[in-house]
Amino acid sequence: MEKESTREELLSEIEELRPRLAEAEEIIGKIQKGEVDALVVSGEDAPELYLIQGAERPYRILVESMNEGAISLTAEGVILYANKSFVDMTDAPSSSKLVGTYFRDLVADEDNDSFGRLWKNILEEAFITDLQLSVAGAKIPVHMSFSPSMLDDQPTVFAVITDISERKQAEENRNSLLDQLS
């Protein structure tokens, strides 16, 4: 008879644990989807708060703190996001002034045709190119790496932009010296 009551107790305990397990599974699902930012767990003295940092946080910090410009674009070339370095590179007052504008409007006139030809295939393959941006009448030579991807089920292009003004100036100085020596 003792085994029966133990079995009954175990079955009862299992039934009591089922709702808690379902709740834990629901919370885990919400954490994985990014719907939950913190958990409150009953502690010995008081409830304890645990903040959940999503996997995207380190990437966001990386992109915002890097020296290169970083942007995301729609398939049509509209800027969705611009990091601080790209904002500084373009002399925009803030990223909000860039978001919603066409990247192609920043490309210097002399590079616009070649950029347009490259852009036609951007959603199929990544490419790297050098071109000039036109910012407040000044030309900024840049090295760009474009990568197509999907963001929220929408075709998106990510780009990293490096200002190569100093490198170009050093090349011009070297070529000038070589010309003088010849």
Secondary structure, DSSP 8 states (H G I E B T S, - for coil): -HHHHHHHHHHHHHHHHHHHHHHHHHHHHHHHHT--SEEEEE-SSSEEEEE---THHHHHHHHHHSSSEEEEEETT-BEEEE-HHHHHHTT-S-HHHHTTSBGGGGB-HHHHHHHHHHHTTTTT--EEEEEEEEETTEEEEEEEEEEEEEETTEEEEEEEEEE-HHHHHHHHHHHHHHHHH-
